């Protein structure tokens, strides 16, 4: 399994951005087995949460091993605390970076499938919102969305105080990401509005997998969005389970999400945890 750190200059962000990439291109067949044909890889663009960076998913879960077992490339960018939106500064276009530029550049760098049906986006918390928002906005690029413990509280941002110093409850911080909070509802930052717009256009909406812990304070907001998706007859799966807003939950449910994605299961290869199989006898 190749685990790469990539530094790329981004036109959308006008600076160098760091990515971590899981790339299952170095698979060694078991003794006696035929070397598999290599084909363009299905790809999951996986977003971290607030306070995180490109290392989070590999540090917090077994995504590297599970991606290798399923022959899946995983691209994990750093999104700062941006909510993966285009900001008014003009040089912090995180939405365009995630939904367009990152896909184009990573496909030039690596042999990734260019088919929509092989391209997925996912994330947790802030990244769960970012995956849903950009997966829907750039629906021509993504066929499936995976969202864990998504931060879907943007509809209540106008109730936050200006003088709050803590970032998660600061209206000043919310405005730095979402702009004028009175204009969020009905815009392309509003997931409900995005679904309505796609339905009106008769566009192909990506299939959605959502999961949230029963002890997570974001459960109510996630459940409300799932109920909305049901009323709109969107193809989605919503799972809840024991857990809070933490890596123990995300570790368990990223594996379930990978089982939900249309991936192959290929365990028969040499790696540090699979060296005991007897060689196939020569005839």
Number of C-alpha atoms within 10 A of each C-alpha: 17 14 13 12 15 17 12 14 13 18 14 19 18 12 12 11 15 19 19 22 25 24 24 21 18 9 19 15 15 20 16 11 12 9 12 10 5 11 11 16 22 23 28 26 23 27 31 27 27 18 11 16 19 23 17 17 24 16 11 13 19 14 19 21 16 17 22 24 19 19 25 26 26 24 22 26 24 21 28 15 19 24 27 28 24 21 18 14 8 10 14 21 20 26 26 19 23 25 25 15 17 20 19 13 14 17 16 10 10 14 16 20 16 16 15 16 16 21 21 23 29 28 27 29 24 25 29 29 30 33 33 28 25 29 27 27 22 18 20 16 22 26 22 28 30 32 30 30 29 26 22 22 12 17 14 9 17 15 11 15 12 14 10 13 12 9 12 11 16 17 21 16 19 21 17 16 20 21 16 12 18 12 11 17 14 14 12 17 22 17 22 17 15 20 21 13 17 15 15 9 9 9 12 13 22 25 18 24 22 25 27 30 21 16 13 18 14 19 21 14 18 24 17 12 17 21 13 14 18 13 9 13 10 17 13 16 16 17 16 19 14 11 16 18 20 14 16 13 21 25 15 14 22 23 15 14 21 18 14 14 19 13 15 13 14 10 15 15 19 15 15 5 8 11 11 8 11 9 10 10 7 5 3
